[in-house]
Amino acid sequence: MRRHDHPPGAHAGHDHHPDHGHTHHAGHHGHDHAHGASAQRLGWALAVLLIFTVIEAVGGWWVNSLALLSDAVHMAADSTALLLALVAIRLSARPPNARFTYGNGRWQTLTAFVNGLVLLLLTVGLIVEALHRLWQPETVQGGWMLVVAAAGGVANLGALIALTGGESLNERGARLHVLSDLLGSAAAILAAGLILGFNWTVADPLLSLLVSALILRSGWHLTRDSAHVLLEGAPPGVSASQVRGALVDVPGVASAHHVHVWSIDGAEPVVTLHVRLAAQAESEATLRAVHRRLHDALGIEHATVQIEVDTCIAPGQTHCLPG
């Protein structure tokens, strides 16, 4: 009869890699300091972008520039992305509790999903208005448009400088968002120059369409990636087949099945699986070997492993009955 066996010890089912216990504790102060510096850089960049998002939105409405309004929407979206990165740092320090046993990382993903949907809807509205203005061009105050667009470019450059020095994934992603904002401001400046130099008012909706294409791309990726996490999809770089493949030659493992790979926040993989022991294998040693291989081969820190042991009804039987 097949039985499920949890080996003795606190880490029988769920475990972190055994080599990490003391290292993580020793570096905790430095880890908090790095998080504090990262949060400060993101906070300064966010403050700058929020201020100039309002300036560009009001300025775009005042001078009747769709390109400026598009860039303001782009900056608002990227401000939200920076806010999410900042929230992620704050929430990562909160321990799990009775209500949220896995912690608070999924709130970031849910917010990102809603943000992505809103971003796509706003961009569709901007595209419809831009197409309308291509057929019926409207007067745009090119001089003030140039001033506001240039101010937005300076703000984006300042935010980019504020994020210099950060190497975390959060900050690297934030820099990419700010860089795309800088390109949006450059497009608005170009449109203003064409209007001032050649009275080519159609440049405003054309450049707005260009910025909208950038927003659609980032909005689609944000919505798709966050939906993938919410639907318990496997994070990038780790799949169920990779987990099974990594355990093929682990001593004591006869087979691995019921493998599930998912993530709380889209970054750190979580794995659950069943392992059937080979004949004469010791469950405790095999469990440690499985966790070590998952960590070393795939970088998996969190795994829940169910050990299965085949037990025969009577000595000398050539096969075992399924439980």
Rosetta silent file (secondary structure, phi, psi, omega in degrees, C-alpha in Angstrom):
SEQUENCE: MRRHDHPPGAHAGHDHHPDHGHTHHAGHHGHDHAHGASAQRLGWALAVLLIFTVIEAVGGWWVNSLALLSDAVHMAADSTALLLALVAIRLSARPPNARFTYGNGRWQTLTAFVNGLVLLLLTVGLIVEALHRLWQPETVQGGWMLVVAAAGGVANLGALIALTGGESLNERGARLHVLSDLLGSAAAILAAGLILGFNWTVADPLLSLLVSALILRSGWHLTRDSAHVLLEGAPPGVSASQVRGALVDVPGVASAHHVHVWSIDGAEPVVTLHVRLAAQAESEATLRAVHRRLHDALGIEHATVQIEVDTCIAPGQTHCLPG
SCORE:     score description
SCORE:     0.000 S_00000001
   1 L     0.000  137.258  178.783    0.000    0.000    0.000 S_00000001
   2 E   -83.927  133.983  176.632    1.296    3.457   -0.842 S_00000001
   3 E  -128.000  156.375  175.134    1.471    5.866    2.017 S_00000001
   4 E   -95.925  127.684 -175.313    2.459    9.552    2.289 S_00000001
   5 L  -122.098  120.576  172.362    5.282   10.050    4.729 S_00000001
   6 L   -95.102  114.298  178.649    6.330   13.333    6.257 S_00000001
   7 L   -64.139  153.797 -178.401    9.820   12.859    7.652 S_00000001
   8 L   -65.204  158.051  177.805   10.400   14.172   11.181 S_00000001
   9 L   114.377  155.554 -175.335   11.702   17.692   11.746 S_00000001
  10 L   -66.178  -25.032 -175.717   10.392   21.202   11.351 S_00000001
  11 L  -102.794   28.802 -175.087   11.276   21.335    7.657 S_00000001
  12 L   -58.110  -45.995 -177.778    9.578   18.091    6.697 S_00000001
  13 L  -102.624  -46.981 -175.401    7.299   19.588    4.065 S_00000001
  14 E  -115.980  138.434 -174.730    8.322   23.201    3.494 S_00000001
  15 E  -152.802  154.134  164.979   11.865   24.414    3.635 S_00000001
  16 L  -100.616  160.320  179.315   14.331   27.124    2.755 S_00000001
  17 L   -58.792  132.228 -171.423   17.732   26.107    1.528 S_00000001
  18 H   -63.935  -22.496 -177.702   19.669   24.926    4.610 S_00000001
  19 H   -80.016   -2.057 -170.088   22.746   26.982    3.892 S_00000001
  20 H  -100.272   -8.474 -172.758   20.819   30.249    4.089 S_00000001
  21 H   -60.428  -51.647 -175.821   19.720   30.472    7.704 S_00000001
  22 H   -78.352  -34.780 -177.863   22.730   32.225    9.233 S_00000001
  23 H   -63.173  -43.191 -178.906   23.727   34.211    6.169 S_00000001
  24 H   -63.280  -40.602 -178.679   20.341   35.880    5.885 S_00000001
  25 H   -68.080  -40.639 -176.853   20.366   36.860    9.565 S_00000001
  26 H   -65.695  -33.598 -176.577   23.924   38.199    9.457 S_00000001
  27 L   -96.810   13.658 -174.371   23.222   40.436    6.496 S_00000001
  28 H   -62.991  -40.801 -178.608   19.851   41.687    7.706 S_00000001
  29 H   -64.613  -44.811  178.779   21.109   45.142    8.731 S_00000001
  30 H   -64.271  -35.910  178.334   22.829   45.700    5.379 S_00000001
  31 H   -63.303  -44.567  177.965   19.718   44.432    3.592 S_00000001
  32 H   -63.756  -39.012  179.563   17.533   46.969    5.426 S_00000001
  33 H   -64.276  -42.452  178.746   20.027   49.750    4.654 S_00000001
  34 H   -63.764  -41.084  177.496   19.986   48.873    0.939 S_00000001
  35 H   -63.080  -38.577  179.616   16.177   48.840    0.978 S_00000001
  36 H   -64.510  -43.375  178.499   16.176   52.249    2.687 S_00000001
  37 H   -65.394  -40.368  178.726   18.482   53.773    0.063 S_00000001
  38 H   -63.482  -44.272  179.481   16.423   52.224   -2.731 S_00000001
  39 H   -63.222  -36.690  179.919   13.181   53.584   -1.248 S_00000001
  40 H   -66.690  -43.718  178.661   14.723   57.051   -0.929 S_00000001
  41 H   -62.717  -45.045  179.208   15.805   57.123   -4.587 S_00000001
  42 H   -64.550  -36.775  179.401   12.406   55.921   -5.744 S_00000001
  43 H   -63.515  -44.622  178.302   10.684   58.460   -3.471 S_00000001
  44 H   -63.231  -45.714 -179.951   12.590   61.419   -4.949 S_00000001
  45 H   -62.176  -41.491  179.942   11.962   60.237   -8.517 S_00000001
  46 H   -64.050  -42.603  179.641    8.265   59.714   -7.769 S_00000001
  47 H   -60.476  -44.369 -179.920    7.890   63.189   -6.245 S_00000001
  48 H   -62.564  -46.766 -177.047    9.452   64.826   -9.316 S_00000001
  49 H   -66.482  -39.496 -179.709    7.304   62.864  -11.764 S_00000001
  50 H   -63.296  -43.031  179.937    4.057   63.473   -9.885 S_00000001
  51 H   -60.588  -46.574 -175.481    4.619   67.245   -9.798 S_00000001
  52 H   -81.672  -15.987  170.734    5.358   67.458  -13.511 S_00000001
  53 H   -64.649  -44.900  178.068    2.558   65.059  -14.422 S_00000001
  54 H   -64.101  -42.985 -179.596    0.137   67.640  -13.022 S_00000001
  55 H   -61.460  -44.171 -178.764    2.013   70.484  -14.778 S_00000001
  56 H   -69.623  -36.770  179.557    1.903   68.689  -18.145 S_00000001
  57 H   -65.360  -48.016  178.270   -1.754   67.724  -17.773 S_00000001
  58 H   -65.089  -43.773  179.762   -2.814   71.287  -16.919 S_00000001
  59 H   -64.082  -40.934  179.072   -0.450   72.747  -19.532 S_00000001
  60 H   -63.578  -39.340  177.670   -1.651   70.338  -22.235 S_00000001
  61 H   -67.787  -38.719 -176.965   -5.268   71.250  -21.547 S_00000001
  62 H   -68.147  -45.044 -176.351   -4.452   74.975  -21.524 S_00000001
  63 H   -90.554    1.359  177.574   -2.487   75.055  -24.806 S_00000001
  64 L    65.175   38.022 -178.371   -4.802   72.444  -26.415 S_00000001
  65 L  -104.980  117.395  177.255   -1.940   69.996  -27.055 S_00000001
  66 H   -71.864  -31.786  178.459   -2.821   66.324  -27.342 S_00000001
  67 H   -62.873  -41.751  177.777    0.870   65.398  -27.401 S_00000001
  68 H   -66.493  -40.802  178.301    1.350   66.999  -23.977 S_00000001
  69 H   -64.297  -38.360  177.266   -1.762   65.276  -22.620 S_00000001
  70 H   -62.774  -43.009  179.904   -0.497   61.940  -23.968 S_00000001
  71 H   -67.377  -33.845  177.089    2.851   62.499  -22.293 S_00000001
  72 H   -64.362  -40.932  176.998    1.059   63.448  -19.069 S_00000001
  73 H   -63.852  -41.856  178.013   -0.839   60.126  -19.162 S_00000001
  74 H   -60.643  -44.911  179.238    2.447   58.346  -19.848 S_00000001
  75 H   -66.375  -36.093  177.755    4.084   60.067  -16.880 S_00000001
  76 H   -64.446  -41.078  178.400    1.084   59.262  -14.677 S_00000001
  77 H   -64.196  -42.912 -178.748    1.354   55.594  -15.601 S_00000001
  78 H   -73.261  -29.303  172.532    5.059   55.523  -14.901 S_00000001
  79 H   -62.288  -40.179  177.027    4.529   57.399  -11.627 S_00000001
  80 H   -64.016  -38.653  178.074    2.190   54.574  -10.660 S_00000001
  81 H   -62.744  -40.876  176.726    4.881   52.069  -11.636 S_00000001
  82 H   -66.422  -38.940  177.773    7.358   53.855   -9.352 S_00000001
  83 H   -62.300  -41.220  177.809    4.755   53.941   -6.587 S_00000001
  84 H   -62.953  -40.040  178.022    4.258   50.184   -6.963 S_00000001
  85 H   -63.375  -39.311  179.165    8.011   49.659   -6.736 S_00000001
  86 H   -68.063  -42.581  178.304    8.079   51.763   -3.566 S_00000001
  87 H   -62.653  -38.777 -179.792    5.103   49.901   -2.089 S_00000001
  88 H   -59.819  -39.333  179.129    6.799   46.586   -2.912 S_00000001
  89 H   -65.642  -43.629 -179.489    9.814   47.591   -0.819 S_00000001
  90 H   -65.510  -45.902 -176.281    7.613   48.587    2.125 S_00000001
  91 H   -70.153  -29.377 -178.123    5.398   45.503    1.960 S_00000001
  92 H   -63.745  -21.040  179.773    8.303   43.086    1.584 S_00000001
  93 L   -83.442  -11.573 -178.864    9.325   43.962    5.149 S_00000001
  94 L   -83.269  130.242  178.238    5.940   42.914    6.546 S_00000001
  95 L   -76.186  158.541  173.856    5.777   39.357    7.871 S_00000001
  96 L   -60.690  155.219  177.192    2.859   37.055    7.000 S_00000001
  97 L  -135.493 -172.260 -175.298   -0.080   37.106    9.410 S_00000001
  98 L   -64.015  -31.602 -179.593   -3.233   35.127   10.146 S_00000001
  99 L   -85.171  -39.328 -178.786   -5.147   36.790    7.290 S_00000001
 100 L  -118.850   83.345 -173.198   -2.331   36.902    4.724 S_00000001
 101 L   -69.734  -20.210  176.786   -0.324   33.764    5.365 S_00000001
 102 L   -97.390    5.223 -177.838    1.775   34.312    2.246 S_00000001
 103 L    92.663 -164.521 -173.202    2.454   37.966    3.044 S_00000001
 104 L  -113.066   13.288 -176.270    1.349   41.065    1.116 S_00000001
 105 H   -63.255  -28.454 -176.451    3.193   40.675   -2.176 S_00000001
 106 H   -71.355  -20.464  176.190    0.040   39.924   -4.172 S_00000001
 107 H   -61.239  -39.336  178.634   -1.384   43.409   -3.493 S_00000001
 108 H   -60.640  -43.103 -179.098    1.324   44.849   -5.724 S_00000001
 109 H   -65.964  -42.577  179.550    0.325   42.469   -8.528 S_00000001
 110 H   -63.277  -42.460  178.408   -3.382   43.251   -8.175 S_00000001
 111 H   -63.973  -39.967  179.086   -2.688   47.000   -8.253 S_00000001
 112 H   -62.946  -39.477  179.770   -0.485   46.568  -11.327 S_00000001
 113 H   -63.649  -47.024  178.695   -3.278   44.682  -13.114 S_00000001
 114 H   -63.745  -41.433  178.672   -5.842   47.418  -12.414 S_00000001
 115 H   -60.764  -41.720  179.660   -3.312   50.091  -13.382 S_00000001
 116 H   -63.328  -42.290  179.144   -2.642   48.325  -16.680 S_00000001
 117 H   -64.378  -44.459  178.984   -6.343   48.126  -17.559 S_00000001
 118 H   -62.407  -40.978 -179.804   -6.916   51.812  -16.750 S_00000001
 119 H   -61.370  -42.928  179.601   -3.838   52.729  -18.783 S_00000001
 120 H   -65.025  -40.892  179.436   -5.116   50.827  -21.823 S_00000001
 121 H   -65.431  -43.625  178.180   -8.538   52.488  -21.605 S_00000001
 122 H   -62.657  -39.484 -178.429   -7.043   55.989  -21.307 S_00000001
 123 H   -67.455  -38.735  176.755   -4.734   55.325  -24.266 S_00000001
 124 H   -60.143  -41.033  177.310   -7.619   54.165  -26.456 S_00000001
 125 H   -61.962  -41.654  178.383   -9.346   57.469  -25.650 S_00000001
 126 H   -65.110  -38.811 -179.762   -6.226   59.429  -26.626 S_00000001
 127 H   -66.120  -41.974  177.851   -5.902   57.514  -29.909 S_00000001
 128 H   -61.056  -43.588  179.019   -9.544   58.215  -30.822 S_00000001
 129 H   -66.772  -37.942  178.997   -9.029   61.936  -30.133 S_00000001
 130 H   -64.239  -43.144  178.514   -5.757   61.971  -32.109 S_00000001
 131 H   -63.895  -38.128  177.500   -7.422   60.378  -35.150 S_00000001
 132 H   -62.237  -41.608 -178.304  -10.235   62.943  -34.901 S_00000001
 133 H   -72.938  -22.597  174.759   -7.688   65.790  -34.868 S_00000001
 134 H   -66.209  -34.713  178.450   -5.926   64.387  -37.919 S_00000001
 135 H   -82.687  -34.014 -179.879   -9.133   64.934  -39.854 S_00000001
 136 L  -130.646   82.423 -177.661  -10.003   68.195  -38.151 S_00000001
 137 L   -59.885  145.070  178.731   -6.788   69.891  -36.930 S_00000001
 138 L  -117.484  157.181 -179.356   -7.158   72.322  -34.033 S_00000001
 139 L   -70.709  134.050  179.653   -5.107   75.375  -33.077 S_00000001
 140 L  -125.644  135.742  177.401   -2.269   74.664  -30.649 S_00000001
 141 L   -80.226   92.206 -173.507   -0.195   77.291  -28.778 S_00000001
 142 H   -60.349  -37.102 -177.438    3.217   76.088  -29.918 S_00000001
 143 H   -63.385  -53.003  179.546    5.267   78.464  -27.756 S_00000001
 144 H   -67.656  -32.004  176.384    3.760   77.449  -24.425 S_00000001
 145 H   -60.555  -41.674  179.270    3.644   73.833  -25.579 S_00000001
 146 H   -64.297  -40.573 -179.723    7.419   73.969  -26.077 S_00000001
 147 H   -63.605  -47.741 -177.778    7.930   75.462  -22.593 S_00000001
 148 H   -66.374  -42.365 -179.814    5.805   72.840  -20.853 S_00000001
 149 H   -63.638  -40.547  178.641    7.312   69.958  -22.856 S_00000001
 150 H   -64.939  -40.336  177.436   10.848   71.178  -22.092 S_00000001
 151 H   -62.141  -40.894  176.985    9.989   71.421  -18.378 S_00000001
 152 H   -63.029  -38.648  177.720    8.679   67.844  -18.508 S_00000001
 153 H   -63.597  -41.634  177.928   11.908   66.722  -20.176 S_00000001
 154 H   -63.240  -40.717  179.150   13.966   68.357  -17.423 S_00000001
 155 H   -62.312  -44.479  178.719   11.787   66.648  -14.799 S_00000001
 156 H   -63.444  -39.249  177.870   12.301   63.244  -16.414 S_00000001
 157 H   -64.306  -40.321  177.549   16.034   63.841  -16.608 S_00000001
 158 H   -63.543  -40.954  177.882   16.041   64.769  -12.909 S_00000001
 159 H   -64.712  -37.758  178.740   14.121   61.586  -12.036 S_00000001
 160 H   -64.031  -41.458  178.129   16.598   59.542  -14.078 S_00000001
 161 H   -65.221  -39.145  179.678   19.508   61.103  -12.168 S_00000001
 162 H   -61.900  -29.614 -178.611   17.725   60.405   -8.846 S_00000001
 163 L   -89.385   -0.664 -179.895   17.567   56.709   -9.759 S_00000001
 164 L   -65.099  136.391  176.765   21.260   56.509  -10.641 S_00000001
 165 L   101.920  -17.206  179.424   23.175   53.973   -8.581 S_00000001
 166 L   -85.559  131.165 -178.634   20.326   51.565   -7.862 S_00000001
 167 L  -115.069    3.271  178.234   20.835   48.037   -9.172 S_00000001
 168 L   -69.099  158.491  178.173   17.730   46.305   -7.799 S_00000001
 169 H   -60.214  -37.510  177.703   15.198   44.939  -10.297 S_00000001
 170 H   -57.110  -49.137 -175.741   12.691   47.483   -9.000 S_00000001
 171 H   -73.780  -34.173  176.306   14.997   50.406   -9.741 S_00000001
 172 H   -63.838  -41.175  176.441   16.186   49.056  -13.077 S_00000001
 173 H   -65.733  -39.322  179.025   12.544   48.756  -14.146 S_00000001
 174 H   -63.413  -39.555  178.359   11.812   52.249  -12.821 S_00000001
 175 H   -62.088  -38.269  178.261   14.701   53.682  -14.864 S_00000001
 176 H   -64.318  -40.055  177.550   13.245   52.139  -18.020 S_00000001
 177 H   -62.491  -45.175 -178.741    9.876   53.762  -17.296 S_00000001
 178 H   -66.583  -36.478  177.780   11.472   57.171  -16.745 S_00000001
 179 H   -63.584  -39.167  177.382   13.543   56.787  -19.909 S_00000001
 180 H   -66.890  -33.900  174.104   10.366   56.145  -21.906 S_00000001
 181 H   -62.325  -40.415  179.757    8.902   59.312  -20.326 S_00000001
 182 H   -62.241  -38.795  176.806   11.943   61.227  -21.513 S_00000001
 183 H   -65.961  -37.220  177.082   11.281   59.996  -25.065 S_00000001
 184 H   -63.531  -41.078  177.303    7.659   61.142  -24.717 S_00000001
 185 H   -65.318  -38.055  177.996    8.800   64.623  -23.694 S_00000001
 186 H   -63.020  -38.884  177.939   11.193   64.683  -26.648 S_00000001
 187 H   -64.253  -40.795  178.641    8.280   63.833  -28.965 S_00000001
 188 H   -66.155  -38.675  177.321    6.219   66.718  -27.510 S_00000001
 189 H   -63.519  -41.970  178.702    9.174   69.108  -27.940 S_00000001
 190 H   -62.406  -43.580  179.039    9.528   67.986  -31.556 S_00000001
 191 H   -61.967  -42.315  178.911    5.819   68.548  -32.191 S_00000001
 192 H   -62.512  -40.880  178.722    6.027   72.031  -30.654 S_00000001
 193 H   -63.305  -40.535  179.121    9.037   72.850  -32.857 S_00000001
 194 H   -67.388  -35.527  178.683    7.201   71.740  -36.005 S_00000001
 195 H   -69.640  -43.149  179.897    4.169   73.844  -35.065 S_00000001
 196 H   -68.863  -42.271 -174.451    6.297   76.925  -34.340 S_00000001
 197 H   -79.525  -36.860 -172.117    8.580   76.529  -37.357 S_00000001
 198 H  -126.452    4.034 -177.098    6.149   75.343  -40.039 S_00000001
 199 L    54.925   34.281 -177.325    2.702   75.877  -38.511 S_00000001
 200 L   -92.500   81.985 -174.911    2.210   72.139  -38.979 S_00000001
 201 L   -67.131  -20.470  179.630   -0.534   71.596  -36.384 S_00000001
 202 L   -67.828  -14.728  178.268   -1.044   68.014  -37.529 S_00000001
 203 H   -63.364  -30.209 -178.356    2.285   67.225  -35.826 S_00000001
 204 H   -63.660  -52.798  177.553    0.499   67.357  -32.455 S_00000001
 205 H   -68.417  -31.665  179.260   -1.880   64.407  -33.064 S_00000001
 206 H   -64.639  -46.078  178.904    0.807   62.509  -35.010 S_00000001
 207 H   -70.105  -28.982  175.350    3.298   62.700  -32.159 S_00000001
 208 H   -64.632  -38.552  177.122    0.463   61.903  -29.750 S_00000001
 209 H   -64.083  -37.507  178.379   -0.118   58.666  -31.661 S_00000001
 210 H   -63.305  -46.540  179.092    3.587   57.862  -31.325 S_00000001
 211 H   -64.868  -38.359  179.311    3.495   58.366  -27.549 S_00000001
 212 H   -61.988  -35.857  177.802    0.242   56.378  -27.361 S_00000001
 213 H   -63.262  -39.391  176.770    1.962   53.461  -29.080 S_00000001
 214 H   -63.958  -41.224 -179.495    4.629   53.514  -26.342 S_00000001
 215 H   -66.700  -42.723 -179.983    1.927   53.598  -23.659 S_00000001
 216 H   -59.171  -41.567 -178.943   -0.038   50.756  -25.280 S_00000001
 217 H   -63.473  -49.619 -178.583    3.061   48.579  -25.343 S_00000001
 218 H   -68.639  -36.936  178.560    3.940   49.161  -21.683 S_00000001
 219 H   -65.627  -40.240  178.701    0.275   48.944  -20.613 S_00000001
 220 H   -65.743  -44.622  179.577   -0.222   45.644  -22.427 S_00000001
 221 H   -62.667  -40.890 -179.947    2.925   44.124  -20.911 S_00000001
 222 H   -63.871  -45.863 -179.638    1.918   45.307  -17.434 S_00000001
 223 H   -66.099  -45.262 -178.592   -1.604   43.875  -17.733 S_00000001
 224 H   -63.424  -46.677 -177.002   -0.450   40.592  -19.287 S_00000001
 225 H   -66.926  -40.328 -179.857    2.346   39.976  -16.784 S_00000001
 226 H   -70.509  -36.538  176.593    0.221   40.799  -13.725 S_00000001
 227 H   -64.431  -37.048  178.459   -2.668   38.635  -14.996 S_00000001
 228 H   -60.721  -40.814  178.982   -0.193   35.764  -15.461 S_00000001
 229 H   -69.081  -44.446 -178.920    0.805   36.034  -11.796 S_00000001
 230 H   -63.627  -28.345  178.841   -2.810   36.304  -10.597 S_00000001
 231 L   -90.095   14.900  176.012   -3.674   33.164  -12.610 S_00000001
 232 L    63.623   32.480  176.874   -0.850   31.264  -10.835 S_00000001
 233 L   -72.082  156.428  178.796    1.317   31.048  -13.955 S_00000001
 234 L   -69.157  137.142  179.196    4.914   29.902  -13.676 S_00000001
 235 L   -69.150  161.153 -179.460    7.383   32.804  -13.282 S_00000001
 236 L   -58.212  136.535  174.015    9.971   33.460  -16.020 S_00000001
 237 L    91.176   -8.681  179.656   12.876   31.028  -16.071 S_00000001
 238 L  -135.271  129.037  177.164   11.254   28.196  -14.084 S_00000001
 239 L  -132.829  165.394  178.609    8.828   25.544  -15.358 S_00000001
 240 H   -60.849  -38.592  179.666    7.435   22.270  -14.060 S_00000001
 241 H   -66.579  -35.170  177.041    9.489   20.324  -16.628 S_00000001
 242 H   -65.758  -38.830  178.517   12.675   22.060  -15.456 S_00000001
 243 H   -63.733  -46.937  178.711   11.898   21.071  -11.855 S_00000001
 244 H   -61.501  -41.542  179.790   11.349   17.435  -12.848 S_00000001
 245 H   -64.269  -36.351 -179.090   14.510   17.466  -14.947 S_00000001
 246 H   -68.096  -22.864 -175.613   16.589   18.894  -12.095 S_00000001
 247 L   -98.408    1.787 -175.340   15.542   16.017   -9.807 S_00000001
 248 L   -57.159  -45.594 -174.437   16.228   13.153  -12.217 S_00000001
 249 L  -105.794   19.230  176.955   19.615   12.186  -10.759 S_00000001
 250 L   -73.410  126.875 -179.880   19.065   13.237   -7.125 S_00000001
 251 L   -56.109  131.281  178.079   19.996   10.301   -4.854 S_00000001
 252 L    93.395  -10.817 -178.259   16.903    8.673   -3.357 S_00000001
 253 E   -97.014  118.619  176.038   14.406   10.115   -5.854 S_00000001
 254 E   -85.916  -39.491  178.017   12.560    7.547   -7.971 S_00000001
 255 E  -164.694  161.398  175.715   10.241   10.093   -9.603 S_00000001
 256 E  -128.981  133.493 -179.747    8.679   13.526   -9.160 S_00000001
 257 E  -148.264  179.827 -173.699    5.077   14.334  -10.020 S_00000001
 258 E    49.545   46.167 -177.839    2.221   16.716   -9.186 S_00000001
 259 E   -86.951  126.664  177.392    4.715   19.531   -9.785 S_00000001
 260 E  -128.887  130.793  179.686    3.283   23.067   -9.559 S_00000001
 261 E  -123.270  127.760 -179.582    5.299   26.255  -10.055 S_00000001
 262 E  -151.401 -167.976 -177.772    3.852   29.679   -9.307 S_00000001
 263 E  -158.740  148.724  174.580    4.708   32.963   -7.627 S_00000001
 264 L   -76.731  -45.467 -171.999    3.302   35.508   -5.206 S_00000001
 265 L  -118.725    6.238 -179.960    4.805   38.571   -6.909 S_00000001
 266 L    86.841   -3.979 -177.275    5.974   37.302  -10.309 S_00000001
 267 L  -112.636  -56.118 -175.323    9.621   37.249   -9.276 S_00000001
 268 L   -92.464  119.215 -177.814   10.320   34.589   -6.664 S_00000001
 269 E   -73.513  147.083  173.990    9.152   31.081   -7.666 S_00000001
 270 E  -123.527  134.204 -174.501    7.235   28.833   -5.281 S_00000001
 271 E  -126.515  136.872  167.997    7.154   25.086   -5.921 S_00000001
 272 E  -125.229  140.869 -178.482    5.017   22.235   -4.604 S_00000001
 273 E  -161.188  161.324  173.452    5.653   18.631   -5.675 S_00000001
 274 E  -107.878  135.716  178.088    5.421   14.957   -4.732 S_00000001
 275 E  -121.326  124.571  174.773    8.585   12.843   -4.664 S_00000001
 276 E   -92.710  127.672 -177.296    8.463    9.031   -4.666 S_00000001
 277 E   -73.550  145.144  171.476   11.418    7.522   -2.852 S_00000001
 278 L   -74.411  164.037  179.896   13.682    4.961   -4.476 S_00000001
 279 L   -58.625  135.586  177.211   14.093    1.558   -2.811 S_00000001
 280 L    69.622    5.188 -179.163   16.049    1.718    0.440 S_00000001
 281 L   -75.265  147.334  179.399   16.234    5.529    0.285 S_00000001
 282 L   -95.725  124.910 -170.331   16.125    7.486    3.542 S_00000001
 283 H   -62.944  -42.046 -178.047   13.367   10.097    3.487 S_00000001
 284 H   -64.029  -46.084 -179.950   15.113   12.789    5.560 S_00000001
 285 H   -65.476  -39.353  179.562   18.328   12.699    3.520 S_00000001
 286 H   -65.421  -41.513  178.987   16.365   12.640    0.251 S_00000001
 287 H   -60.280  -44.173  178.130   14.282   15.630    1.320 S_00000001
 288 H   -63.573  -40.544 -179.442   17.407   17.653    2.084 S_00000001
 289 H   -65.068  -36.919  178.975   18.947   16.625   -1.248 S_00000001
 290 H   -64.422  -47.517  179.569   15.791   17.696   -3.132 S_00000001
 291 H   -62.831  -40.283 -179.541   15.757   21.153   -1.525 S_00000001
 292 H   -64.300  -42.749 -179.663   19.477   21.596   -2.151 S_00000001
 293 H   -67.315  -41.229  178.593   19.141   20.664   -5.832 S_00000001
 294 H   -60.689  -38.743  179.056   16.138   22.948   -6.377 S_00000001
 295 H   -70.855  -49.463 -174.049   18.094   25.839   -4.877 S_00000001
 296 H   -69.898  -37.551 -175.405   21.401   25.193   -6.631 S_00000001
 297 H   -86.029  -36.059 -172.950   19.984   24.334  -10.064 S_00000001
 298 H  -124.493   -1.121  179.195   16.985   26.693  -10.300 S_00000001
 299 L    71.252   24.313 -177.516   17.421   29.225   -7.478 S_00000001
 300 L   -85.826  119.017 -179.596   14.229   28.068   -5.741 S_00000001
 301 L   -92.603  -30.881 -174.366   14.123   29.160   -2.095 S_00000001
 302 E  -116.136  113.946  178.628   10.559   28.073   -1.241 S_00000001
 303 E  -141.457  136.494  173.109    9.484   24.492   -1.938 S_00000001
 304 E  -110.361  117.752 -172.459    6.908   22.216   -0.351 S_00000001
 305 E  -116.256  122.666  175.441    7.838   18.582   -0.931 S_00000001
 306 E   -97.482  117.003  179.220    5.497   15.633   -0.231 S_00000001
 307 E   -85.832  131.107  176.232    7.452   12.401    0.267 S_00000001
 308 E  -116.890  130.668 -179.869    5.781    9.211   -0.935 S_00000001
 309 E  -120.363  127.239  175.917    7.014    5.780    0.176 S_00000001
 310 E   -83.165  125.328 -179.674    5.904    2.524   -1.469 S_00000001
 311 L  -124.385  129.127 -178.589    5.251   -0.147    1.155 S_00000001
 312 L   -85.576  151.135 -177.387    4.425   -3.777    0.332 S_00000001
 313 L   -68.514  -40.465 -177.014    1.717   -5.673    2.205 S_00000001
 314 L  -137.865  149.332  178.347    3.841   -8.767    2.847 S_00000001
 315 L   -58.012  140.105  176.185    7.560   -9.584    2.667 S_00000001
 316 L    89.866   -4.428  178.631    8.662  -10.976   -0.681 S_00000001
 317 L   -66.749  145.009 -178.767    5.912   -9.364   -2.771 S_00000001
 318 L   -91.404  -11.909  178.066    7.063   -8.347   -6.228 S_00000001
 319 L  -147.118  164.540 -179.264    4.732   -5.391   -6.515 S_00000001
 320 L  -116.762  146.213  178.504    2.832   -2.962   -4.316 S_00000001
 321 L   -83.870  140.362  178.487   -0.792   -2.075   -4.435 S_00000001
 322 L   -67.083  143.408  178.493   -1.639    1.615   -4.951 S_00000001
 323 L   -78.549    0.000    0.000   -2.979    3.418   -1.917 S_00000001
